[in-house]
Amino acid sequence: MSMNIAALRGRLVMKTELARTVSGKTFTTGRIAVPRNFTNKDGERPTDFFRFVLWGKQAQNFVELVDQGDRIGLDGHLQSSSYEKDGYTHFVTDIYVDHFDLIETRQDKEILRHQLAENELVSDGNDEVVVTDDDLPF
């Protein structure tokens, strides 16, 4: 039995726009940045960038709801294609999205940052934050 299942969790690289095919079908394309599960010898976490495609009403919802930098989940399947350009054949693999989730939006991050700042757990860079043993939950 064959299976083609793709599931990615990462951040939207840039805001997507709705487009239409010649026949009038709506779609959007974009890229998702997905950090790898390890750090390299320099202590950095390499990131992969994957192209994705959404169609129809789901594409419209995605464009309206998701913004650059939002943490999202994409579930779907892989689809390969090729095209000729300047005498060379280029091969492309895209994730065709069947379902997407908003995991964390930019607004969620700003709310959390604001709440942490109110609790003086985050410094604005001008003040030193001192944490004592009494501040720790363990």
N, C-alpha and C positions, 0 to 999 in steps of 0.2 A: 504494500500500500504506500502511496506517495503522499507527502504532506508539504505544504508551502505555507508556513506561518512565521510572521515577523512581529516582534513586540519590542518597542524602543521606548525609553524614558530619557528625556533630556530637555534642552532649552531651544526654543524657536530662535533661529539665527537672525531673521529679519521678518518684518510684517509682510504677510502675503496679500495678494490682490486677486480679485475674482476676474476670470477670463472666460471667453466663450469659444467653442470650436466653430468651424464653418457651418456646421449643421445646427448650431445654437445650444449645445450642451454646455453647462457651466462647470468650471473646474478651477482649482488653484494648485499651485506647486510651491514648494519651499524646501528648506533644509533644517534639519534638527541636529544640534550639537550634543554628542553623547560621550561623556568622559569614560575612559577605560577604567577597569577595576583595579589598577595597579599604578604605582608611581615608578618613573624611570630612575636612572642612576643620579640624575640631578634633583630628585625629589619632586618632579613635576608629574602631573597626571595627563598623559596624552589624550587628545580628544579626536573623535571621528565625526565627520559631517556626512549625513545621509540625506539624499533627495527623497521627497515624498510627493504624492499626488492624492487629492481628494476630488470627488465628483458630486455634482447635483446639489441638493439641499444641504448635505453635510459640508460641502465646500463653502456655501454661503454662511452657514453657522460658524465655521472655523474662522473665516475672514472677519466676521463681526465680533467674535468672542476672544480671539487669541492675538496677543501683541508680542512684539519683539522682546525676547528675554524671558517670556513666560515659560514655566516648567510644564511640560506636557507629556502625555503618554499616547503613543500611536500603536494600534494593533491592525494588522492587515496581512498582505502577502507580497512577495517579491515578484517583480516582472522585469524581464530583460528586453532590450531593444538595441538596434544599431542604426547608424545613419552615416552617409558619405559626406565628407567635407574636405575640400582641397585635395582630392585624390586619396584620402585616407578613410578607412572605416573606423568609426568610433563606437564603442560598446558602452551601454548605460544600463545600470540596474537601479530601479526605483522601488520604493515601498508604496503600494497602492493601499491606502488607508480604508479600512472597513469601520473603524471606531476610534474616536479620540477622547481623551480626558484632560481636563485642566487640573493639574496637580498643585500648582502654585502660580498665581499671577503676580505681576509686578505690584499690583495694589496690595495683595497679601503681604508681600515683602515690606512695603512701606508702612503698613499698619504695624507689623511686628517690630520694625526698626523704631517707630514712634513709641510703641509701648515699652520697648527696652530702654529707650532714652529717658522716658518719664520715670522709670525705675532706677535710673542712674547706673545701669549695667553696661551702657555703651558710652564711650568718650567721644566727644566731637573733635578730638585731636589736641585741644588746648588744655584739658584738665587731665590729671592723673587719676585713674580709677584704682582704688585700693580695695582688695577683697580679703576679708579676714576669715578665720575658721568658722566664725558664727554665721557667715553668709553661705557656707557650703551645706548642702542637704545631707551629707554623709559624715 
